[in-house]
């Protein structure tokens, strides 16, 4: 057995089903060995998308996504994908080929110091120096990526290590890491304190973040919420943790969120942040939050607590373990008055959009689309105005998954993520919703769907502009538009026909229902182009 | 493999140490120790690096470090022409009976007892690397509870080769 075979064996031991990537000489031994395995390889069209596809797969399967690329440009190209996963705490295993060990540092062909380059975007990284270390390193990498606060781990493997013999291969059953032991269970004294504060609360609110999904805590958190009737808001990454129509749900917070959700946060006396960073987009003035309020911050990452807002009760632990414990505690509060107050805010502060009838109204479109999607559909929002519209209007049902690049805001995320999500669970409907800008950042992946027979359902909001930046220039630079026109974009009908995709187009609201019905029922790969008023604004 | 000591004069800006250590790690060079501190002119830091490798590698190290934009001067501190010093703090477990023997060894090495507690004491010792290694060897039989070494700092002897500041 050589190093490359050992890597493949380790991935099999971890139950990996797909590896996304792009080959080159330095990773060839690995891609040679994987032919003898049941693990399927998916050739993306640019390395960044290998990481996004692995991220989509990780979010749906709940297990780390794996990608493998070559040294040099292969490795540097994947950095944006790694950074995107890091910002959203998505577990990835990124394998990079590297030049021969004794040539490292001599600037040979396709050499890049990738462990150095990704230092600030990975949870951890390895440069493998001995083939016999591979089983231990890969075991550790999976453990680090998929425990504590999840995140990407990079393993850089020189080509001679992949070709070197491995003696006595044995995949370790446990890891022994002296310096890495994330806290899982919440401190019981802090749990008691949380319950005490909630017991005193007149206006409690729970803000759910992406950590709830990553910690697989959705069910237990919702049980707690329903049992005690505590109102809920979410961050962008938290969308999908609670049904839109849940009577306790009061929308997404933040500068792109619902005004009544922000009002709810301001009026609350006890705020419980769960698996959320209190980042700038979610909470524009963190100091206001803690003024006259009790802030309970539950997070698996102790460094997040107190980073952006000083919390009154820090509680470090895995969301699921913490809520298992919280559920066991005695608590009885009456929130009915507070809830009717919140319902009044919701009515009073409801946003009324003023759609241009010559185009498709993003709100009406997304509401109708998500109404028609199955209960367990996967909705992937890209980045731009389309993302804000999706966050605001996508109807989340009981088992809907909502994926987006929230932390990094990486354009082009949705299409490769849809590829990974569909492979993770082919039975689920997977829809990628992007803009004409973000579509063109990853449209090369249409070929990947076609090559590997993965069903694609893509919606492109075409407004002929980089709408989010245009909106910013509208408000901040008095319509002095710079670098935002997408004139020159391809005819999408012609473009997708080159990839054997079906093409649908919706130019106004007249044929809304039937177009969406044909889009959903289409068995073939399909792209639906939706014409949006170029001058439409998220904040009208 | 040879060991060499390099002295660097570098801009005293944040990130300089990380640029130097990043260079060493990406090119696969060894660092045995690295120390840094501000010079009499606060615009500069003086950094002493102890490194090892064969002649070609050591030559590359000198050239690659010299190329870093923040480095003003790199020169080798040759043995015999230079003074090297390292400081170590050694916390040794000792009973009242053992205390005298440790104090005696410390005196021979011109070290200082800087803290005494009922069950342990801390010795401060300064010297070149060999002297400190020797001292630690001589403590065999006693339990070293904690050891902190600063790594080597050095200067060249005499008025020649002084890296003047402008």
Interface residues (C-beta under 8 A of the other chain):
Chain A: X104 X105 X106 X113 X115 X116
Chain B: X22 X25 X26 X27 X28 X29
